[in-house]
Amino acid sequence: MSKSKIEWTDAVWNPVTGCTKVSDGCRNCYAERMSKRLAGRCGYPKDEPFKVTLHPDKLEQPLRWTKPRKIFVNSMSDLFHDDVNEKFIAKVFAIMDLARQHIYMILTKRPERAEKLLNDENFQFHIGWFQSQAERELGLSVKEIGPFPFKNVWIGVSVENQATADERIPLLLQIPAVVRFISAEPLLSEINLSRYLKWPICKRWGRDGDPNKYGEYHWEKQSLVGTDWVGIDLAIVGGESGPGARPMHPDWACSLRDQCQLSDTSFFFKQWGEWKSESHTNELSGFMCRDVFLNRNGTTTEPIDGWIRLCRVGKKQAGRELDGRTWDEFPEVQGNGNVI
């Protein structure tokens, strides 16, 4: 079984490997680093290990996993990459519906293609055709093909800053899915999600009476007008890890946490990454670290008023507690497919 160390999933399933970079969040791609280590092995091409490669032999993997689990689909690729043909994507969806004991979490940086395909009746027809074919070939007994969108498939987009959030989330909200989520990792700037959350909120300028909160603004919950409001159900947030990792300002993570809490959106804090603020590293007696100074808009090597000092202590030492606790929230889905 492809167990995963990724905090928000139980297993990974990679019927596709390889990708190409599309934005700044891809700069230090962990999947690319891993593919180079696996070059010539495990289905990764020797000369171009990160070339988009289909693995039909991996398609049936979830059918053999009887214990229910959360599965990250294509941790080493993007299912909606242009080099992945539509029929293969349809086969992946067919398997996900046939192995209904699992929850599948699909992340993409290409929501424009995902939105186009998943709203296409011909594509949905192909899913059903491959389901019937798989039932015959594999000897499965499925009484009824599930209606689309499937109750066990969650669709998300990766965002690293405001620009990618504003580009990708509106497309995500047009995709038919029981759960829509974002992964803000690596989080490279502050992000205002107020237009995209489960309940509308807005930013109000001025202090809100909390001396521990950044004092320029606070968030307020708004009236929900009408019944057709669509927002994201889950935000996964984390700093960057690995070689070349860029630091994450604590205010960026806290702001997203506050926005999610106010809007009834589930919040999952995955990790700080390689860097931790000075106030959290003082307890590491004798611990030597390289440091930077960071404000809400960028980095420098010199301290400036209003900036904080961050130390590179490593992912393990930095941990994943935010304000003294872990945040492991997930949306709950009812039997009818509605999110609680």
N, C-alpha and C positions, 0 to 999 in steps of 0.2 A: 504494500500500500504506500502511496506517495505522501507520507506524512509531511506536514509543513511546520516550520518554525515561525511562520508569519502569524502574528498575534491574533488576527481577526478571522483566521480560517483554520480548518482542521486538516485539509488535504489540498494538493494541487493536481490539476489534470491538464496536460499539455498536448492536445491533438495537433497543435501548431506551435512551432518554435521560430524564432527569428523576427526581426522588426527593422524599422528605420526611424530615425529621430525626427520629431516634428516640432519640438519646442524646448525651451530652456530647462524644463524639468527632466528632459531626457539626457542631459549632459553627462551625468555619471551613472548611466544605466547599469543596474546590478545584473540584469539578464544578459547584457552584452558581455560583461566580465565573466559570468559563469559559462556562457557558451564558448568562450575562448579556452577555458580550462577543459571543456568537454570536446574540443575539436577532434573529429575523427572517431568519436565514441557516442554511444547512446542516441544515434540518429542525427548528430550534429555534423554537417559537412566539414571535411578536414581543411579545405582551403578557405571556405567562407562560412564559418560556424554560425554566424548570426544572420545568414540568408534565410528569408522566409521559407519554411519547409513544412509540408503537410505530413502528418503521421497517421495514416488510416489504421495502422495496427493498434493505436491507442484509443480508438473511438469507443470500444466496448468496455473500457476499464471501469467506469462507474457502475455498470451492470453487475460486476463481480464484487463490488463493495456492498455487503448486505447491511452493515451498520450505518444508520443515518449520520450524515456529517455535512458541514459547510465546505463546499469545494470552490476554490479559486480557479476559474477557467482561464487557461493560458497565462500563467504567471510569467512565462518566457516569451510572450508574443502579444499581439493584438488581434483578436478574432476577426475584427472588421478591417484589417489591412487590405489594401487594394489587390495584393497578390494572393489573397485567399479567395478562391472562387465561391460563388453563391451556393452551388450544390453542396460543397463541403461544409459551409456554414449551416445549411439546412440539416445536414446529417448530424452535426453537433447538437442542434436544437432538438432533433428527433430523439437522440439518446437521452438528453436531459429530461424529456417528458416520459420516456420509457422507464428511466430509473428515478421514480418519483420520491423515493425515500430520502433523497438528498436535497439540500438547498445549493443552488449554483450562483456564484457571484462573478459577473463578467465586468471587467473594467476596460474602457477604451479611451483613446485619445482621438478617435475618429467617429464622433457621434453623428456626423452628417450621413455617413454610409449606414450606420446602424439604424438611424431614423428612417432612411429611405427603404431599406430592406424589410424591417419589421412592421412597417405599415403597408407593405405590398401584398396584396391577396395572392398573387402568383407564388411569391416566396413562401407564404404560409401553406399553400397547396403542396409545394415541394416538401415541406416539413412532414405533412401528413402522409405523403407518398412514401417517404423514406421510413417513417414509423411502421407502416404496413409491411414494407420490404424487410425491415429488421425483425419484425415479429415472425415472419415466415422463415427467414434464414437462421434465426437464433432459437426458434422454437418457443418464443415467448407467448404467454397468454395474457393479453391485456384486453379487458372487456370493452373499454371505451377510450378512444384517443382524446386527450385533454384539450379543451378549448384554449385558443390563444388569446391573450398572453397566459403563459403557464404560471401556476401559483408558486412554483418552486424556483423560478428564475429571477434573480435580481440583476438589474442593469445599472452600471455606474460609469462616471467619467473621472479621469484624473485631471486635477487642476493644481497649479502651483502659485498662481498670482491672480490679480483681479482680471487681467486681460483674458487669460485662459478660462476663468470662471464665466465671464460674460460671453465668451464665444461658445463654450461647450454646454453649459447647463441649460440654456433655453432649448437647445436641440434635445438634450436628455429628457426634458419635461414633455416633449412631443412623442417620445418612444413609449409604446404600450408595454408596461411592466408592472408587476405587483408591488415591487419595491424599487425605488430609484435612489441611488446614493452617489456620493462623491468621495474620492480619495485625495485629500490635500497633502500629498507627500511626494517629493519634498515640498514643504511649505516655505516659500521664498519671499513672501510679503504678506501684509495684512490683506484680508479678503472680506468684503461686505457681501453677505449672502442674503440680505434682508428681502430681496425680491424673489428668492428661490426656495424659501424654507417651508416647512409643513404648515406654519401659520405665519401670516405677514407681520413683520415688525418694522420699526423705523429707528433711525438714529436721531437722538435729541442732543443738542449741544449744551454743555454746562455740567457741573458736578451733580452726582446723584446721592451724595451723602456718604458714600463708601470711600474712606481714605486709602484703601488698598487697591482701588481700581483706577486705571488711567483716567485722569480727570477731565479730558476734553469733551467727552460725550458719554451718553448712556443709551441703552436700548429700551424701547417701549413696545409692548404688544399692541397691535391694531385690531380694529373690528374686522371680522371676516365677512366680506361683502359677497353675497350670492353663495351658491353651493358648488361652483365649478372650479374652485381654487385648487391648483395642482402644485405641489412642492416636493422637495427631496425629503426622504424619510430617514436618512442616515448620513452623517459626516464622519469620515475617518481622517484623522489628522496626525501628522508625524514629521519629525525633522529628518534630514538626510544622514545616511551613514555610509561608511566605506571610504575609499581613497578619494580625496578631493571634496569631501562633504562640506557643504556650506551651512553656516549656523542659522538657527531659527530663533527669532526674538520671542521671549515668553509672552509678550503682549499679543502677538499674532495668534498663538494657540489659545490664550485665555479669551480673546475676543470671539473666536469661533465657538468656544465652549459656551460663553454667555449667550450668544445668538441662538445656539441650538437649545439651550435650557429654556429660554424664554418662549421659543416657538414650538415646544413639544417635539423637537426633532432629536432623534437618538444621536448620541455623541460617543465616539470611540477614539481615545487617545492612544496611538500605537507606540510612540517612542519620542524621546528628545533627539535621538541621533547621536552624533559624535560630540556635540557641544552642550555645555550646561552653564547657566549663569553663575557668576562669582559667589553669590549668596548661597548657592547649593553645593559649592565645591570647597568651601572653607573647612568643612568637616573632614576632608580627605587630607589628613596630616602628612606633610612631606611629599604630597603628590605633585609631581612636576608636570606642567602642561603648557601648551602654546596657547596664547590668548589673542582675542580680537575685541574691538569695541564696536558695538552695533546699536543703531537706532532703528526706528520703525521703517526707514527708507533705504538703508544700506550699511556698508561696513567701512571701517577705517582702522588704522594702526595706532591712532592717538586718541586718548580720552577727551570727550567734549561734553559740556554740560547737557544733562538729559540722556546721555548714552549709558549703556550698561556693558560690563566686562563679561565676556564669555570665555570659558576655558575648554580646550579640546581634551576631554577625559576618556573618550571611547564610549561606544554604545552601551556596554554592560554597566559601566559606572554611572552613566547619565540616567539610565533607567527609563521608566515610563509613568512615573507619578506626576500629576499636575495638581498643584495646591494641596499636596499631602495625601493624595489618594489616586487610585487608578480609575479610569473611566472606560467601562466595557459595555456600553449600551448597544442593544440591537432592537430594531422594530419587531413587534409581534404581529404575526399574520394570522387572521382567523381562517376557518375552514372554507369560507366563501371567497377568500382571497383579499379581503379588506384588511388594511393595516390598522391596528389599534392605536 
